[in-house]
Each structure stands twice: as C-alpha cells, then as structure tokens.
Amino acid sequence: MIYNILKRFGSVMVVLGILFGIFILVSGQPIETVIIVVVSALSGGLFFIGFGSLIESVHKIQVHLTGEQEESSQKRAINTKPHEKTLGVKD
C-alpha cells in the first residue's frame, strides 16, 4: 500500500541524510552545514513516516467502519470459479 511506501521513503531519507551529513563532516565543511543537513533529513524523513502512519490509520478506520475485508491477490487467485455458487453447483 501507499502508506508502506511513504514510511520506507521516510526511513531511507533519514538514513541517507545522516550518512551524507557524516560525509560532509569528514570532508571538512563547517559543523553548521552538517547540522542543517542532518536536521533537514530528520525533519523530512519523519514527516513522510508520520504521513504514512496517518494514511494507514485512516485506512484502518475506514475498513472498520464499512466492514470491508481486504482481499489479497492470493485469495482472488484461489477463488477462480465464483459463478458456480450462483448456479447451485456443489463441489
């Protein structure tokens, strides 16, 4: 789902931002630049992680209120003969 993609993107953003900040520090840049890069990566990454969690929560509430059950693609593949139930054919 889209919320998992947003969470993963946020996590990657945080990790890459911290690694990039370490790389900048080693290359001899001022500490202020490193702090700006790391804080920006943390803020942006946590934004995406939080937004993904918010979408996931809204989706769970919607499923709970409507009573829908999520069908996986595997369940759909197993149920290949739905017309037999309507015709009264027994297994």
C-alpha positions in Angstrom: 0.0 0.0 0.0 1.0 3.6 -0.4 1.5 4.1 3.3 4.2 1.5 3.4 6.0 3.2 0.5 5.8 6.6 2.3 7.2 5.0 5.5 10.1 3.4 3.7 10.9 6.6 1.7 11.0 8.5 5.0 13.3 5.9 6.6 15.6 6.0 3.6 15.6 9.8 3.7 16.7 9.8 7.4 19.4 7.2 6.9 20.8 8.9 3.7 20.7 12.3 5.3 22.7 11.2 8.3 25.2 9.4 6.1 25.5 12.5 3.9 26.0 14.6 7.0 28.8 12.4 8.2 30.4 12.6 4.7 30.2 16.4 4.7 31.7 16.5 8.2 34.7 14.3 7.1 35.2 16.4 4.0 36.0 19.4 6.2 32.8 21.5 6.0 31.7 23.6 9.0 29.7 21.9 11.6 26.7 24.3 11.0 26.3 22.9 7.5 26.3 19.3 8.9 23.7 20.2 11.5 21.5 21.8 8.8 21.7 18.7 6.5 21.1 16.2 9.3 18.2 18.2 10.8 16.6 18.7 7.4 16.9 15.0 6.6 15.4 14.1 10.0 12.5 16.6 9.6 11.7 15.5 6.1 12.0 11.8 6.9 9.9 12.0 10.0 7.3 13.9 8.0 6.9 11.1 5.5 6.9 8.4 8.2 4.2 10.3 10.1 2.1 10.9 7.0 2.3 7.3 6.0 1.2 6.3 9.5 -1.7 8.8 9.3 -2.9 7.3 6.0 -2.6 3.8 7.4 -4.7 4.8 10.4 -7.4 6.4 8.3 -7.5 3.3 6.1 -7.9 1.0 9.1 -10.7 3.2 10.4 -12.5 3.2 7.0 -12.2 -0.6 6.8 -13.6 -0.9 10.4 -16.5 1.4 9.8 -17.5 -0.1 6.5 -17.0 -3.7 7.5 -15.0 -4.4 4.4 -12.4 -7.1 4.4 -9.2 -6.7 2.4 -8.8 -9.4 -0.2 -5.3 -10.4 -1.0 -4.4 -11.3 -4.6 -3.7 -14.8 -3.4 -7.3 -15.2 -2.2 -8.6 -13.9 -5.5 -6.4 -16.3 -7.4 -7.7 -19.3 -5.4 -11.4 -18.3 -5.9 -11.4 -18.9 -9.7 -14.9 -20.2 -10.0 -17.3 -17.7 -8.4 -20.1 -18.4 -10.9 -20.6 -22.0 -9.6 -22.0 -20.7 -6.3 -24.7 -18.7 -8.2 -25.6 -21.7 -10.3 -26.0 -24.0 -7.4 -23.2 -26.4 -8.4 -21.7 -28.2 -5.4 -18.1 -29.2 -5.1 
